[in-house]
Each structure stands twice: as structure tokens, then as C-alpha cells.
Amino acid sequence: MFKNKKLKVHFMKYFFYLILVSTLLSCTQDEEVISNETEYNIWIGPNIEFTKAAGSDPQLDANQDSITKSVSITRGNNGGEIYNIFLETEVLKGVSPIGTEWAIGEVSDISSLVFQSFRNAVGSPKQVVGKSLVLHIIEEDIYIPVEFKSWGQQNNGSFSYVRTSRVE
């Protein structure tokens, strides 16, 4: 194809540079896409305080915090963790509440938070009081700041927390 060796070397260099520039341009474009921050749907509306009294029936709407169409938080009277009554009839230790993920921290640090099941995030639920958490409702992809105010002992099922609401 090439009769002149210099022309062949020149063509090969040109071809190599063309590939190099194309690769750099495509990598730069990918980096721009990766570096764009994800938009988070964070509820920053007025605070809502939810309380489930000791011994109250978790089946009653008044004893459930219906946050979205997919998540309503309550706790059974035999102690244990909270659960999502829309998807569960009782707590599934280490998994509940189904449809949610939790992280210890503030929404201002959301991109660095590690989300996991409630139990895995907080350790022992009775030690959750006073900790700042972020609740991620998976189906609606909503993030909600939550702070537990109380956690009942001796299998009474009580708990309370403050969370933000949706901005109307």
C-alpha cells in the first residue's frame, strides 16, 4: 500500500494521534456525565412528630405513620423493630421495614451516606434515640430526615420520631 517508508510512518503517527484524541474526547465526555451530581428528592417541609403509644394496636391507622403510598411505619407490641405495615404483617428482623433504607447522618451529606436496612444502619434499635437518620423510601425515591425521640422497652411497642414532610 505504501511505497514510501516515511509516508507509512507519518500515516501511522497520524492514525495513532487520531485514536488517542478520540479516546480522550470520549473519556472526557463520560467523566462529565459521571461527575454530574444526582438530583435527590429530599422532603424539607414542616416537621411531623409521630408517636405510637405503648400497647396500642399497630393495625389501627392512628398507630401508623403513613408516609407515602408505599410506606406506613409502625411497631408491634412484642417489642422488636419497626416495620412497613403496607408490605409486612410483622417485623422481619434485620430486613424491616421493607421498601425502605436508612442511614445515620444528615441530608446535607446524602451523597456520602451508606443506606441499609434499619437494623443494620442503627445497630440496636433501642440506641437509635437522638440520632439523626435519613430514611430513603425506595419506590418513590424520596429522602426524609428522621430523628427518633423515644423507643419503648419491655415489649411495649412504643416509639416516636420527628420527620420532615413534603413541601406542598
GUFI-45012 format. One record per atom (N, C-alpha, C): residue in three letters; x, y, z. Coordinates in pm, whole numbers, padded with zeros to 5 digits, always signed. Example, Ala and Ser with C-alpha at 12.3 -4.5 7.8 and 13.67 -1.06 7.14 Angstrom:
<recs>
ALA+01319-00569+00780;ALA+01230-00450+00780;ALA+01320-00330+00780;SER+01285-00225+00708;SER+01367-00106+00714;SER+01290+00003+00787;
</recs>
This chain:
<recs>
MET+00082-00119+00000;MET+00000+00000+00000;MET+00086+00125+00000;PHE+00187+00130+00090;PHE+00276+00245+00096;PHE+00410+00206+00035;LYS+00450+00283-00065;LYS+00578+00256-00128;LYS+00688+00331-00057;ASN+00653+00441+00006;ASN+00749+00524+00076;ASN+00740+00494+00226;LYS+00854+00457+00284;LYS+00856+00421+00425;LYS+00823+00541+00513;LYS+00872+00661+00478;LYS+00843+00782+00555;LYS+00694+00812+00555;LEU+00630+00794+00443;LEU+00487+00819+00433;LEU+00411+00721+00522;LYS+00455+00597+00525;LYS+00391+00496+00609;LYS+00405+00534+00757;VAL+00524+00575+00801;VAL+00547+00616+00940;VAL+00460+00737+00973;HIS+00455+00834+00883;HIS+00374+00954+00903;HIS+00225+00916+00917;PHE+00179+00828+00831;PHE+00039+00784+00837;PHE+00011+00713+00969;MET+00100+00627+01013;MET+00082+00554+01138;MET+00076+00651+01258;LYS+00165+00751+01258;LYS+00162+00851+01366;LYS+00028+00926+01364;TYR-00013+00968+01245;TYR-00140+01041+01232;TYR-00255+00953+01282;PHE-00258+00828+01244;PHE-00362+00735+01285;PHE-00360+00716+01437;PHE-00242+00701+01494;PHE-00228+00686+01639;PHE-00282+00810+01711;TYR-00244+00929+01667;TYR-00293+01052+01730;TYR-00444+01066+01717;LEU-00498+01027+01606;LEU-00641+01032+01584;LEU-00714+00943+01685;ILE-00663+00823+01705;ILE-00721+00731+01803;ILE-00706+00787+01944;LEU-00590+00843+01975;LEU-00565+00899+02108;LEU-00661+01015+02137;VAL-00675+01107+02043;VAL-00765+01221+02062;VAL-00910+01174+02075;SER-00951+01080+01994;SER-01088+01027+02003;SER-01114+00963+02138;THR-01017+00888+02187;THR-01030+00823+02317;THR-01039+00926+02428;LEU-00953+01026+02424;LEU-00956+01131+02526;LEU-01088+01206+02525;LEU-01138+01238+02409;LEU-01266+01308+02400;LEU-01380+01224+02454;SER-01381+01097+02421;SER-01489+01011+02471;SER-01478+00992+02622;CYS-01358+00981+02674;CYS-01340+00968+02820;CYS-01381+01096+02891;THR-01347+01210+02835;THR-01384+01338+02895;THR-01535+01351+02901;GLN-01603+01312+02796;GLN-01749+01320+02795;GLN-01807+01226+02901;ASP-01753+01104+02915;ASP-01802+01011+03017;ASP-01778+01067+03157;GLU-01663+01129+03180;GLU-01634+01186+03311;GLU-01732+01296+03344;GLU-01770+01377+03245;GLU-01867+01483+03271;GLU-02000+01424+03315;VAL-02043+01316+03252;VAL-02168+01252+03289;VAL-02159+01196+03430;ILE-02048+01131+03461;ILE-02030+01071+03593;ILE-02022+01178+03701;SER-01957+01291+03673;SER-01937+01391+03775;SER-02062+01475+03803;ASN-02160+01471+03714;ASN-02284+01544+03742;ASN-02350+01486+03866;GLU-02385+01573+03962;GLU-02446+01524+04085;GLU-02588+01475+04058;THR-02622+01369+04128;THR-02757+01315+04118;THR-02853+01408+04189;GLU-02969+01426+04133;GLU-03074+01503+04199;GLU-03141+01413+04301;TYR-03151+01460+04424;TYR-03217+01386+04530;TYR-03349+01453+04562;ASN-03453+01372+04578;ASN-03585+01422+04616;ASN-03592+01419+04769;ILE-03553+01530+04830;ILE-03546+01540+04976;ILE-03666+01621+05026;TRP-03739+01563+05120;TRP-03851+01635+05180;TRP-03797+01732+05284;ILE-03830+01860+05266;ILE-03783+01963+05357;ILE-03899+02045+05412;GLY-04021+01990+05405;GLY-04138+02059+05457;GLY-04140+02060+05609;PRO-04249+02111+05665;PRO-04260+02120+05812;PRO-04244+01984+05879;ASN-04194+01989+06002;ASN-04175+01866+06080;ASN-04308+01805+06121;ILE-04309+01673+06123;ILE-04424+01596+06172;ILE-04370+01506+06283;GLU-04437+01505+06398;GLU-04398+01414+06504;GLU-04499+01301+06508;PHE-04447+01179+06501;PHE-04532+01060+06508;PHE-04501+00987+06637;THR-04608+00942+06706;THR-04592+00866+06829;THR-04686+00746+06826;LYS-04632+00630+06858;LYS-04714+00511+06882;LYS-04702+00481+07030;ALA-04815+00487+07099;ALA-04817+00467+07244;ALA-04797+00320+07279;ALA-04748+00296+07398;ALA-04727+00161+07449;ALA-04857+00082+07446;GLY-04851-00039+07389;GLY-04965-00128+07387;GLY-05073-00095+07286;SER-05057+00012+07209;SER-05160+00048+07111;SER-05157-00048+06991;ASP-05272-00070+06931;ASP-05289-00167+06823;ASP-05221-00118+06694;PRO-05116-00186+06647;PRO-05047-00142+06525;PRO-05133-00153+06399;GLN-05245-00227+06408;GLN-05334-00241+06292;GLN-05420-00115+06269;LEU-05435-00032+06369;LEU-05516+00089+06356;LEU-05435+00200+06287;ASP-05502+00271+06196;ASP-05436+00379+06121;ASP-05371+00482+06213;ALA-05433+00510+06325;ALA-05380+00610+06419;ALA-05244+00571+06475;ASN-05208+00443+06467;ASN-05082+00394+06522;ASN-04981+00360+06413;GLN-05003+00419+06296;GLN-04915+00401+06181;GLN-04882+00538+06123;ASP-04758+00556+06084;ASP-04720+00679+06014;ASP-04720+00649+05865;SER-04832+00683+05800;SER-04846+00662+05655;SER-04774+00776+05584;ILE-04654+00747+05540;ILE-04568+00850+05483;ILE-04597+00869+05333;THR-04604+00759+05260;THR-04632+00762+05116;THR-04728+00647+05083;LYS-04759+00631+04956;LYS-04847+00521+04914;LYS-04782+00385+04932;SER-04649+00381+04951;SER-04581+00252+04965;SER-04526+00225+05105;VAL-04526+00324+05193;VAL-04465+00307+05325;VAL-04553+00364+05436;SER-04582+00278+05533;SER-04650+00317+05657;SER-04579+00246+05772;ILE-04516+00324+05858;ILE-04431+00270+05965;ILE-04512+00249+06093;THR-04491+00133+06156;THR-04549+00103+06287;THR-04455+00007+06359;ARG-04498-00036+06478;ARG-04419-00131+06557;ARG-04514-00220+06634;GLY-04484-00349+06639;GLY-04566-00444+06713;GLY-04549-00427+06863;ASN-04641-00485+06938;ASN-04639-00473+07084;ASN-04554-00578+07152;ASN-04489-00662+07076;ASN-04400-00761+07135;ASN-04255-00714+07129;GLY-04237-00583+07114;GLY-04102-00526+07104;GLY-04050-00540+06963;GLY-03923-00543+06948;GLY-03863-00558+06816;GLY-03856-00427+06739;GLU-03835-00442+06612;GLU-03811-00329+06524;GLU-03940-00271+06468;ILE-03925-00160+06396;ILE-04036-00103+06322;ILE-04054-00182+06193;TYR-04173-00172+06134;TYR-04196-00238+06005;TYR-04293-00157+05921;ASN-04301-00193+05794;ASN-04388-00126+05697;ASN-04516-00208+05683;ILE-04622-00162+05747;ILE-04747-00239+05751;ILE-04812-00252+05613;PHE-04774-00170+05518;PHE-04825-00184+05381;PHE-04770-00310+05314;LEU-04651-00354+05355;LEU-04586-00467+05289;LEU-04558-00584+05383;GLU-04579-00566+05514;GLU-04547-00669+05612;GLU-04658-00678+05716;THR-04678-00796+05770;THR-04775-00813+05878;THR-04706-00814+06014;GLU-04577-00832+06013;GLU-04496-00826+06135;GLU-04353-00798+06095;VAL-04271-00770+06195;VAL-04132-00736+06168;VAL-04052-00857+06118;LEU-03966-00833+06024;LEU-03871-00932+05976;LEU-03733-00881+06017;LYS-03681-00935+06127;LYS-03560-00883+06190;LYS-03446-00869+06090;GLY-03387-00751+06090;GLY-03274-00723+06002;GLY-03313-00682+05862;VAL-03441-00692+05827;VAL-03487-00659+05692;VAL-03588-00543+05695;SER-03677-00546+05793;SER-03784-00446+05803;SER-03727-00308+05835;PRO-03801-00207+05800;PRO-03923-00204+05720;PRO-03892-00219+05571;ILE-03960-00316+05510;ILE-03942-00343+05367;ILE-03982-00218+05287;GLY-03907-00190+05182;GLY-03933-00074+05097;GLY-03860+00051+05143;THR-03776+00035+05247;THR-03701+00149+05298;THR-03553+00114+05313;GLU-03473+00218+05315;GLU-03331+00209+05351;GLU-03304+00324+05446;TRP-03209+00306+05536;TRP-03179+00406+05638;TRP-03029+00430+05643;ALA-02993+00552+05682;ALA-02852+00586+05705;ALA-02844+00680+05823;ILE-02739+00666+05901;ILE-02713+00761+06008;ILE-02642+00880+05945;GLY-02695+01000+05970;GLY-02633+01121+05916;GLY-02737+01225+05879;GLU-02691+01324+05809;GLU-02773+01439+05769;GLU-02794+01439+05617;VAL-02905+01496+05572;VAL-02930+01503+05428;VAL-02827+01591+05357;SER-02764+01682+05429;SER-02660+01764+05368;SER-02539+01681+05323;ASP-02526+01560+05378;ASP-02417+01469+05341;ASP-02468+01349+05261;ILE-02582+01363+05198;ILE-02653+01249+05138;ILE-02567+01168+05040;SER-02484+01235+04963;SER-02407+01162+04862;SER-02302+01069+04924;SER-02267+01090+05049;SER-02167+01005+05113;SER-02228+00908+05215;LEU-02360+00912+05235;LEU-02424+00824+05332;LEU-02432+00681+05279;VAL-02429+00586+05371;VAL-02443+00445+05336;VAL-02581+00399+05382;PHE-02667+00364+05287;PHE-02804+00323+05317;PHE-02813+00172+05327;GLN-02888+00126+05428;GLN-02906-00017+05452;GLN-03035-00037+05530;SER-03062-00160+05569;SER-03183-00185+05646;SER-03176-00107+05778;PHE-03293-00084+05839;PHE-03299-00009+05964;PHE-03205-00069+06069;ARG-03217-00198+06091;ARG-03137-00266+06194;ARG-02987-00256+06165;ASN-02950-00276+06040;ASN-02809-00267+06005;ASN-02756-00124+06017;ALA-02841-00027+05990;ALA-02798+00113+06000;ALA-02780+00157+06145;VAL-02874+00121+06231;VAL-02873+00175+06369;VAL-02812+00080+06471;GLY-02792-00045+06435;GLY-02746-00144+06534;GLY-02864-00184+06619;SER-02854-00167+06748;SER-02965-00197+06839;SER-03068-00084+06832;PRO-03193-00113+06794;PRO-03293-00007+06782;PRO-03311+00077+06908;LYS-03292+00018+07026;LYS-03311+00096+07150;LYS-03204+00204+07166;GLN-03100+00199+07084;GLN-02995+00302+07089;GLN-03012+00408+06979;VAL-03126+00408+06910;VAL-03149+00499+06800;VAL-03191+00639+06846;VAL-03240+00649+06969;VAL-03292+00777+07019;VAL-03184+00885+07015;GLY-03221+00998+06954;GLY-03131+01112+06946;GLY-03039+01113+06825;LYS-03037+01006+06748;LYS-02951+01001+06630;LYS-03023+01063+06510;SER-02948+01135+06430;SER-03001+01189+06304;SER-02992+01080+06199;LEU-03105+01050+06136;LEU-03111+00948+06032;LEU-03167+01009+05905;VAL-03143+00941+05795;VAL-03210+00972+05669;VAL-03280+00845+05624;LEU-03409+00857+05601;LEU-03492+00748+05551;LEU-03503+00763+05400;HIS-03474+00655+05328;HIS-03493+00653+05183;HIS-03611+00561+05153;ILE-03716+00618+05098;ILE-03830+00539+05054;ILE-03802+00500+04909;ILE-03778+00374+04890;ILE-03723+00325+04763;ILE-03819+00345+04645;GLU-03946+00304+04659;GLU-04038+00310+04544;GLU-04054+00451+04489;GLU-04070+00548+04577;GLU-04090+00686+04532;GLU-03958+00764+04523;ASP-03847+00702+04564;ASP-03715+00763+04564;ASP-03715+00897+04638;ILE-03759+00890+04763;ILE-03771+01008+04849;ILE-03676+00991+04968;TYR-03613+01100+05007;TYR-03524+01102+05122;TYR-03583+01194+05229;ILE-03588+01143+05354;ILE-03654+01216+05462;ILE-03565+01215+05586;PRO-03531+01332+05639;PRO-03461+01337+05767;PRO-03553+01289+05879;VAL-03499+01206+05969;VAL-03575+01149+06080;VAL-03489+01152+06206;GLU-03552+01186+06319;GLU-03483+01173+06448;GLU-03577+01107+06547;PHE-03537+00991+06597;PHE-03617+00919+06696;PHE-03608+00990+06830;LYS-03725+01007+06894;LYS-03734+01075+07023;LYS-03749+00976+07138;SER-03809+00859+07109;SER-03824+00757+07213;SER-03830+00619+07151;TRP-03797+00519+07233;TRP-03802+00379+07191;TRP-03839+00297+07315;GLY-03963+00247+07319;GLY-04012+00174+07436;GLY-03942+00041+07458;GLN-03925+00007+07584;GLN-03860-00118+07626;GLN-03965-00215+07679;GLN-03925-00332+07720;GLN-04010-00436+07780;GLN-04129-00471+07691;ASN-04105-00489+07564;ASN-04208-00537+07471;ASN-04337-00455+07472;ASN-04325-00324+07480;ASN-04448-00244+07480;ASN-04481-00182+07345;GLY-04390-00183+07250;GLY-04418-00138+07114;GLY-04423+00012+07093;SER-04389+00089+07193;SER-04396+00234+07175;SER-04270+00287+07106;PHE-04287+00397+07035;PHE-04175+00471+06977;PHE-04227+00604+06927;SER-04137+00696+06907;SER-04175+00824+06847;SER-04057+00881+06771;TYR-04089+00960+06671;TYR-03985+01028+06595;TYR-04040+01155+06534;VAL-03949+01239+06492;VAL-03983+01360+06417;VAL-03921+01342+06279;ARG-04001+01376+06177;ARG-03953+01369+06040;ARG-04003+01490+05965;THR-03943+01518+05852;THR-03993+01627+05768;THR-04106+01577+05681;SER-04178+01670+05622;SER-04288+01637+05532;SER-04259+01692+05393;ARG-04344+01654+05301;ARG-04329+01701+05164;ARG-04365+01849+05156;VAL-04293+01922+05076;VAL-04325+02062+05054;VAL-04446+02069+04960;GLU-04548+02136+05002;GLU-04671+02146+04920;GLU-04661+02261+04824;
</recs>
